[in-house]
Amino acid sequence: MFKLFAMICMLNVGELDQTLCFKSEVPLNFNDDLECNLAKNNLADYLHADMVERKLTVILKCGNGTDV
């Protein structure tokens, strides 16, 4: 079973222009790495314009829970 993990970062926060990041997990399970990566790529495409507008970055990675 594979999961999709995410790190969500807010860019240029406050007067010091700090980047703040938080780890998260997409609440879905995938049967294999291929299925997970397909979902990851689709999610990245779907979120891209909104993330740019809000000055957010999301790093997505598929894993089986032990290698993330």
N, CA, C and O atoms as a DFTB+ gen file, in Angstrom:
272 C
 N C O
     1  1       0.844      -1.173       0.000
     2  2       0.000       0.000       0.000
     3  2       0.897       1.246       0.000
     4  3       1.869       1.328       0.750
     5  1       0.553       2.190      -0.840
     6  2       1.310       3.435      -0.948
     7  2       0.452       4.614      -0.515
     8  3      -0.770       4.610      -0.666
     9  1       1.117       5.611       0.021
    10  2       0.455       6.836       0.450
    11  2       1.114       8.017      -0.242
    12  3       2.250       7.935      -0.709
    13  1       0.376       9.111      -0.296
    14  2       0.884      10.340      -0.889
    15  2       1.147      11.323       0.243
    16  3       0.226      11.732       0.950
    17  1       2.403      11.696       0.407
    18  2       2.817      12.613       1.455
    19  2       3.060      13.990       0.848
    20  3       3.446      14.109      -0.314
    21  1       2.830      15.022       1.646
    22  2       2.977      16.388       1.154
    23  2       3.700      17.247       2.187
    24  3       3.550      17.058       3.394
    25  1       4.480      18.187       1.686
    26  2       5.027      19.249       2.521
    27  2       4.485      20.544       1.932
    28  3       4.732      20.863       0.769
    29  1       3.752      21.277       2.738
    30  2       3.108      22.507       2.297
    31  2       3.889      23.680       2.881
    32  3       4.093      23.755       4.092
    33  1       4.322      24.588       2.020
    34  2       5.153      25.709       2.464
    35  2       4.518      27.038       2.076
    36  3       4.035      27.213       0.958
    37  1       4.530      27.971       3.026
    38  2       4.117      29.351       2.769
    39  2       5.392      30.156       2.537
    40  3       6.310      30.132       3.356
    41  1       5.438      30.859       1.428
    42  2       6.641      31.591       1.047
    43  2       6.569      33.056       1.472
    44  3       5.498      33.663       1.447
    45  1       7.700      33.614       1.858
    46  2       7.828      35.043       2.170
    47  2       6.831      35.516       3.213
    48  3       6.072      36.454       2.970
    49  1       6.827      34.870       4.376
    50  2       5.898      35.207       5.448
    51  2       6.501      36.276       6.356
    52  3       7.646      36.158       6.793
    53  1       5.732      37.303       6.631
    54  2       6.130      38.334       7.577
    55  2       7.232      39.255       7.086
    56  3       7.658      39.195       5.932
    57  1       7.679      40.107       7.997
    58  2       8.707      41.093       7.663
    59  2      10.051      40.455       7.340
    60  3      10.855      41.037       6.612
    61  1      10.302      39.261       7.875
    62  2      11.584      38.585       7.644
    63  2      11.560      37.700       6.396
    64  3      12.548      37.031       6.093
    65  1      10.445      37.693       5.677
    66  2      10.300      36.875       4.461
    67  2      10.673      35.410       4.704
    68  3      11.397      34.805       3.913
    69  1      10.175      34.854       5.800
    70  2      10.472      33.474       6.137
    71  2       9.600      32.509       5.345
    72  3       8.502      32.856       4.909
    73  1      10.099      31.310       5.170
    74  2       9.332      30.230       4.566
    75  2       8.943      29.261       5.682
    76  3       9.805      28.772       6.411
    77  1       7.648      28.986       5.813
    78  2       7.145      28.088       6.839
    79  2       6.569      26.849       6.168
    80  3       5.744      26.958       5.261
    81  1       7.005      25.662       6.617
    82  2       6.566      24.418       5.995
    83  2       5.930      23.482       7.023
    84  3       6.308      23.470       8.194
    85  1       4.964      22.707       6.557
    86  2       4.241      21.754       7.386
    87  2       4.122      20.438       6.639
    88  3       3.835      20.431       5.442
    89  1       4.337      19.325       7.325
    90  2       4.184      18.002       6.719
    91  2       2.728      17.572       6.817
    92  3       2.034      17.878       7.787
    93  1       2.283      16.860       5.797
    94  2       0.903      16.389       5.759
    95  2       0.843      15.092       4.968
    96  3       1.842      14.631       4.417
    97  1      -0.351      14.517       4.924
    98  2      -0.570      13.273       4.202
    99  2      -1.931      13.336       3.527
   100  3      -2.922      13.718       4.150
   101  1      -1.979      12.965       2.263
   102  2      -3.254      12.916       1.549
   103  2      -4.005      11.686       2.058
   104  3      -3.444      10.591       2.065
   105  1      -5.259      11.840       2.483
   106  2      -5.986      10.719       3.118
   107  2      -6.507       9.678       2.117
   108  3      -7.694       9.353       2.103
   109  1      -5.599       9.165       1.285
   110  2      -5.938       8.116       0.321
   111  2      -4.841       7.060       0.338
   112  3      -3.688       7.363       0.643
   113  1      -5.195       5.834       0.016
   114  2      -4.219       4.755      -0.126
   115  2      -4.212       4.283      -1.578
   116  3      -5.251       4.271      -2.239
   117  1      -3.033       3.895      -2.069
   118  2      -2.880       3.457      -3.446
   119  2      -2.305       2.047      -3.469
   120  3      -1.545       1.670      -2.577
   121  1      -2.660       1.280      -4.472
   122  2      -2.227      -0.115      -4.566
   123  2      -0.760      -0.273      -4.920
   124  3      -0.118      -1.235      -4.497
   125  1      -0.222       0.670      -5.696
   126  2       1.172       0.558      -6.104
   127  2       1.750       1.945      -6.378
   128  3       1.042       2.952      -6.360
   129  1       3.049       1.966      -6.631
   130  2       3.758       3.224      -6.846
   131  2       3.259       3.946      -8.106
   132  3       3.166       5.173      -8.118
   133  1       2.945       3.204      -9.144
   134  2       2.460       3.799     -10.384
   135  2       1.141       4.543     -10.170
   136  3       0.973       5.671     -10.634
   137  1       0.217       3.906      -9.469
   138  2      -1.083       4.527      -9.171
   139  2      -0.895       5.784      -8.320
   140  3      -1.552       6.799      -8.553
   141  1      -0.004       5.714      -7.341
   142  2       0.266       6.857      -6.468
   143  2       0.870       8.014      -7.261
   144  3       0.464       9.163      -7.086
   145  1       1.832       7.720      -8.125
   146  2       2.479       8.774      -8.902
   147  2       1.535       9.413      -9.908
   148  3       1.643      10.609     -10.180
   149  1       0.621       8.647     -10.459
   150  2      -0.382       9.207     -11.358
   151  2      -1.269      10.198     -10.600
   152  3      -1.550      11.288     -11.097
   153  1      -1.708       9.816      -9.397
   154  2      -2.522      10.708      -8.563
   155  2      -1.722      11.946      -8.162
   156  3      -2.255      13.055      -8.147
   157  1      -0.444      11.755      -7.839
   158  2       0.435      12.874      -7.462
   159  2       0.537      13.892      -8.600
   160  3       0.405      15.095      -8.377
   161  1       0.771      13.408      -9.804
   162  2       0.901      14.304     -10.950
   163  2      -0.409      15.022     -11.262
   164  3      -0.401      16.208     -11.590
   165  1      -1.526      14.316     -11.163
   166  2      -2.831      14.938     -11.390
   167  2      -3.129      15.997     -10.333
   168  3      -3.644      17.068     -10.655
   169  1      -2.810      15.705      -9.081
   170  2      -3.037      16.661      -7.997
   171  2      -2.151      17.895      -8.178
   172  3      -2.612      19.018      -7.973
   173  1      -0.907      17.704      -8.553
   174  2       0.002      18.833      -8.775
   175  2      -0.520      19.734      -9.895
   176  3      -0.505      20.958      -9.770
   177  1      -0.976      19.130     -10.976
   178  2      -1.536      19.918     -12.086
   179  2      -2.774      20.686     -11.643
   180  3      -2.956      21.846     -12.013
   181  1      -3.619      20.044     -10.855
   182  2      -4.865      20.658     -10.389
   183  2      -4.592      21.844      -9.454
   184  3      -5.284      22.859      -9.526
   185  1      -3.600      21.720      -8.588
   186  2      -3.326      22.739      -7.561
   187  2      -2.418      23.872      -8.032
   188  3      -2.389      24.930      -7.404
   189  1      -1.686      23.677      -9.110
   190  2      -0.596      24.588      -9.486
   191  2      -0.997      26.071      -9.521
   192  3      -0.367      26.883      -8.843
   193  1      -2.012      26.437     -10.284
   194  2      -2.372      27.860     -10.433
   195  2      -2.776      28.477      -9.098
   196  3      -2.400      29.611      -8.802
   197  1      -3.529      27.751      -8.302
   198  2      -3.970      28.259      -7.000
   199  2      -2.788      28.441      -6.049
   200  3      -2.739      29.413      -5.294
   201  1      -1.839      27.511      -6.084
   202  2      -0.665      27.607      -5.215
   203  2       0.193      28.818      -5.587
   204  3       0.695      29.511      -4.702
   205  1       0.365      29.076      -6.870
   206  2       1.147      30.233      -7.325
   207  2       0.481      31.524      -6.870
   208  3       1.149      32.426      -6.365
   209  1      -0.823      31.612      -7.047
   210  2      -1.562      32.813      -6.660
   211  2      -1.457      33.092      -5.164
   212  3      -1.384      34.248      -4.746
   213  1      -1.450      32.041      -4.368
   214  2      -1.406      32.190      -2.903
   215  2       0.015      32.180      -2.332
   216  3       0.196      32.240      -1.116
   217  1       1.013      32.104      -3.201
   218  2       2.417      32.037      -2.786
   219  2       2.667      30.853      -1.858
   220  3       3.303      30.984      -0.812
   221  1       2.153      29.699      -2.265
   222  2       2.355      28.455      -1.527
   223  2       3.116      27.479      -2.413
   224  3       3.040      27.530      -3.641
   225  1       3.844      26.602      -1.763
   226  2       4.517      25.522      -2.460
   227  2       4.097      24.217      -1.826
   228  3       3.979      24.126      -0.604
   229  1       3.868      23.200      -2.649
   230  2       3.550      21.867      -2.152
   231  2       4.530      20.890      -2.783
   232  3       4.674      20.841      -4.005
   233  1       5.195      20.122      -1.950
   234  2       6.086      19.068      -2.417
   235  2       5.372      17.756      -2.154
   236  3       5.039      17.449      -1.009
   237  1       5.137      16.986      -3.192
   238  2       4.408      15.723      -3.079
   239  2       5.367      14.560      -3.308
   240  3       6.245      14.619      -4.169
   241  1       5.181      13.495      -2.516
   242  2       6.023      12.315      -2.652
   243  2       5.222      11.063      -2.313
   244  3       4.499      11.027      -1.318
   245  1       5.357      10.057      -3.134
   246  2       4.715       8.777      -2.859
   247  2       5.660       7.912      -2.026
   248  3       6.876       7.948      -2.213
   249  1       5.093       7.143      -1.116
   250  2       5.901       6.247      -0.314
   251  2       5.037       5.200       0.345
   252  3       3.813       5.320       0.382
   253  1       5.681       4.170       0.866
   254  2       4.950       3.112       1.541
   255  2       4.877       3.314       3.049
   256  3       4.451       2.426       3.788
   257  1       5.291       4.472       3.486
   258  2       5.211       4.799       4.917
   259  2       6.511       4.565       5.649
   260  3       6.731       5.156       6.706
   261  1       7.385       3.715       5.118
   262  2       8.652       3.439       5.797
   263  2       9.817       4.199       5.157
   264  3      10.870       4.368       5.772
   265  1       9.617       4.656       3.910
   266  2      10.736       5.323       3.229
   267  2      10.529       6.822       3.087
   268  3      11.247       7.474       2.330
   269  1       9.560       7.378       3.801
   270  2       9.295       8.811       3.705
   271  2       9.742       9.490       4.969
   272  3       9.608      10.707       5.097
